[in-house]
Amino acid sequence: MKTRSGRSTTSLPRNTLSLAIAAAFGLSTPLAAHAVEADWRLKATLAGVADGGRDLGLQDAKDTREGYIDTTPWLHLQFSPDWAAFLRIRGYAPTGSLLQSGQDDNNQSASKQAFVGLDEAWFEYGGLTSYPGEALRIGRQRLRNDDAEFFDEDIDAVRWIFDTTLLDADLGVARQSDTYRTDDVELPANQDHRTYSFGSLAWDWAARQQIGFRVVHADDDNHLQAVGDTVETGRRLSKGQQTWINAHVDNHPYDWQQLQSVSYWLSASYLTGSRDRLEVTPTVDPVSGETSELASAQVHDDLKAWAGDAGLRVRLGGPVQAGVAYAYSEGDGNGEQQYEQTGLQSNYSRFTGTRTQIYRYNDALRPELGNLQAATAFLSADAGAWDASLIYNKLRRPDADAPIVSDSLRVSPTVASHDLGQGVDLVLTRYFDITGAGTATAYTPDDSGDSSIRLRGSWFKPGDAYGNDAKNEYRVVLEFTAWY
């Protein structure tokens, strides 16, 4: 199992933060020849986090008992009917090292550093066509799709957006240039030196019945170390040209405001392309006793792997819903049929039918698609002022000898077994309104804009793949969020 501990060794200068702000607003300011419409909000979160050390009791990791404050002010400026700009900044201060939600940290590993960061800074022009909801957006922006299995991240991008009642489409190019944070964290290794090209098209062919297609291409321009070299810490061990082709049909199951009696989704993805990767061998210096890794071989893979996800949710009466879901992604110990996600995903979505976004495959484990098989059953309730979700996951790996990727655990499966384990998640939320912040706007679609108190509890019982000595893992988060 691979973790998110890898780090890139290159970074842009810190003045890129100010340059990004200048790009988003300096170019737009001259357009303000008449009154500018300004809209601003402030989101503040105070949270406590507890977990079991994320090592299944197999290492010496201590349990986590930490907290953090997270503030996010944003400003939207409408210069004219066609021109607009948006700025979102983040200030974060933890009491110690803790792992945040995958939505909030751009897939970074646990950190104890406070920082100020730039989440978004973009401008857009909406006059290319006469259609409402069409715009060309340039700058650091949030890319997100409803199931968050391809995109849910802030990234530098140029994107054309077409969002109408019956037709949604986008086309763009994106690249992670920097984390735009004042701490020392670098880009995750799997996002460094990678350019994404993407496009999607979704059409409502009947009332609330959608069919859609998505293509994402990732082009890596990093350099692999030579065979025989000592592998540098955090250095990327693969380089590829990869393309994801996705088709999906659904009836908008992630829209928590819909009241339809039955919701469903069906999605299939195919990964093709090529990938060069280094195999490493641990070595021990006979003099110092220090352990290092040597690049022992370079392997070329011609990729051909697929993944699928299907779900059905039924409204039982009143606010109560029940559902089942199943996800499958290929695995291959030789690499060629090993599916992987784009690296920009979060896997947090509203699949239970409430406004709360929840990790799809158990939050205590946080596995990614790739040699993963997940059978899910859940109950949920959305009563307006509160919502609740109870989720059960049975997790397996199709290839007992191939790795999985976890964004939470520090340890890997040690036994050639298909059984990864099982998990239970419970999420309870009480909503209230402090200042009438209301619902989210069109430029913050992934947030409901409601003040709340939320309890997230996740429990993972490891299966045979982790050996007989593995202990249960848990994660509990209590969040108080206020919008102003």
NORGIMO-V753410 format. One record per residue. PHI is phi in whole degrees, 0 to 359 (none if undefined). Layout:
BEGIN
phi:PHI
phi:PHI
END
This chain:
BEGIN
phi:none
phi:263
phi:239
phi:270
phi:278
phi:294
phi:225
phi:285
phi:256
phi:237
phi:205
phi:284
phi:300
phi:293
phi:287
phi:296
phi:298
phi:291
phi:294
phi:294
phi:297
phi:297
phi:295
phi:284
phi:250
phi:295
phi:284
phi:267
phi:303
phi:299
phi:280
phi:278
phi:280
phi:233
phi:301
phi:264
phi:273
phi:244
phi:229
phi:221
phi:214
phi:226
phi:251
phi:233
phi:234
phi:244
phi:219
phi:240
phi:232
phi:226
phi:212
phi:270
phi:94
phi:60
phi:231
phi:57
phi:74
phi:268
phi:235
phi:259
phi:294
phi:270
phi:298
phi:265
phi:221
phi:224
phi:215
phi:203
phi:243
phi:227
phi:241
phi:224
phi:273
phi:220
phi:222
phi:243
phi:242
phi:252
phi:279
phi:198
phi:303
phi:256
phi:250
phi:209
phi:215
phi:215
phi:225
phi:225
phi:244
phi:229
phi:240
phi:225
phi:218
phi:262
phi:275
phi:186
phi:287
phi:210
phi:261
phi:272
phi:299
phi:295
phi:284
phi:261
phi:241
phi:51
phi:61
phi:276
phi:280
phi:301
phi:217
phi:244
phi:268
phi:280
phi:200
phi:244
phi:222
phi:259
phi:275
phi:218
phi:201
phi:219
phi:232
phi:217
phi:237
phi:249
phi:252
phi:291
phi:227
phi:269
phi:281
phi:291
phi:87
phi:257
phi:199
phi:255
phi:248
phi:231
phi:130
phi:284
phi:213
phi:273
phi:260
phi:206
phi:247
phi:301
phi:274
phi:57
phi:267
phi:241
phi:225
phi:192
phi:201
phi:274
phi:204
phi:286
phi:205
phi:243
phi:219
phi:263
phi:243
phi:229
phi:234
phi:239
phi:299
phi:251
phi:226
phi:239
phi:207
phi:207
phi:210
phi:192
phi:227
phi:216
phi:203
phi:279
phi:269
phi:192
phi:278
phi:54
phi:235
phi:276
phi:274
phi:266
phi:291
phi:252
phi:297
phi:304
phi:301
phi:282
phi:251
phi:287
phi:57
phi:229
phi:248
phi:254
phi:241
phi:208
phi:201
phi:213
phi:212
phi:224
phi:228
phi:276
phi:283
phi:212
phi:302
phi:57
phi:240
phi:242
phi:234
phi:213
phi:222
phi:214
phi:230
phi:230
phi:239
phi:244
phi:242
phi:268
phi:237
phi:279
phi:246
phi:280
phi:291
phi:284
phi:300
phi:101
phi:282
phi:285
phi:286
phi:288
phi:300
phi:81
phi:287
phi:291
phi:254
phi:216
phi:210
phi:206
phi:235
phi:234
phi:229
phi:255
phi:241
phi:233
phi:231
phi:211
phi:229
phi:194
phi:235
phi:58
phi:289
phi:269
phi:274
phi:291
phi:274
phi:286
phi:241
phi:295
phi:286
phi:229
phi:238
phi:211
phi:210
phi:216
phi:222
phi:226
phi:229
phi:236
phi:253
phi:225
phi:133
phi:219
phi:210
phi:256
phi:220
phi:266
phi:263
phi:243
phi:233
phi:293
phi:225
phi:238
phi:291
phi:294
phi:269
phi:274
phi:79
phi:284
phi:262
phi:219
phi:237
phi:252
phi:287
phi:266
phi:196
phi:245
phi:243
phi:254
phi:243
phi:264
phi:280
phi:201
phi:219
phi:223
phi:213
phi:216
phi:214
phi:222
phi:208
phi:221
phi:230
phi:237
phi:275
phi:276
phi:138
phi:64
phi:271
phi:270
phi:229
phi:225
phi:205
phi:226
phi:209
phi:215
phi:232
phi:221
phi:220
phi:294
phi:227
phi:203
phi:297
phi:272
phi:99
phi:288
phi:249
phi:265
phi:286
phi:214
phi:273
phi:288
phi:94
phi:252
phi:276
phi:235
phi:66
phi:263
phi:209
phi:260
phi:292
phi:277
phi:93
phi:255
phi:282
phi:278
phi:271
phi:230
phi:295
phi:292
phi:236
phi:89
phi:286
phi:289
phi:263
phi:50
phi:284
phi:264
phi:294
phi:141
phi:58
phi:229
phi:232
phi:229
phi:255
phi:234
phi:225
phi:208
phi:236
phi:212
phi:213
phi:230
phi:255
phi:86
phi:282
phi:210
phi:214
phi:212
phi:220
phi:236
phi:231
phi:242
phi:232
phi:254
phi:242
phi:223
phi:242
phi:301
phi:251
phi:291
phi:257
phi:263
phi:283
phi:239
phi:245
phi:242
phi:268
phi:236
phi:287
phi:270
phi:244
phi:249
phi:302
phi:246
phi:237
phi:284
phi:228
phi:283
phi:280
phi:277
phi:137
phi:217
phi:217
phi:230
phi:237
phi:231
phi:232
phi:238
phi:224
phi:243
phi:259
phi:207
phi:236
phi:272
phi:229
phi:72
phi:298
phi:77
phi:278
phi:291
phi:264
phi:295
phi:262
phi:228
phi:288
phi:269
phi:230
phi:281
phi:75
phi:254
phi:292
phi:197
phi:244
phi:227
phi:248
phi:246
phi:234
phi:223
phi:229
phi:232
phi:256
phi:293
phi:265
phi:299
phi:297
phi:262
phi:87
phi:287
phi:270
phi:290
phi:251
phi:296
phi:245
phi:221
phi:211
phi:231
phi:228
phi:246
phi:240
phi:244
phi:239
phi:236
phi:252
phi:237
END
